Amino acid sequence: MNTLKQRLLTNWHLMRIMRLGIGIMLLVMGIQNKDWAMGLFSVFFLYQAVTDTGCCSSQACYTPPSAKDPASLNRAEGEDVEYEEIK
């Protein structure tokens, strides 16, 4: 139960908020238009927002954030960057 609570209350990012908004919007439109197909489609987005899953629910396309900045990965520490002007 503790992990479910943590999953619901933490790690909210832009895509998760967008899925929640799209799901709520589609659910309201489905109820107003009495369209059950749109209501079922909204459940898909609401499920993704609540459980923080995407189309890749196994998170196989997840890459962990780098601890270093990308500019420092290409050179050794203390090494100066040399620039060559091209005309």
Protein Blocks (a to p, Z undefined) as FASTA:
>chain_A
ZZmmmmmmgoiafklmmmmmmmmmmmmmmmmnopaklmmmmmmmmmmmmnopafklnomm
bccddfbdfklmmpcehiacdddddZZ
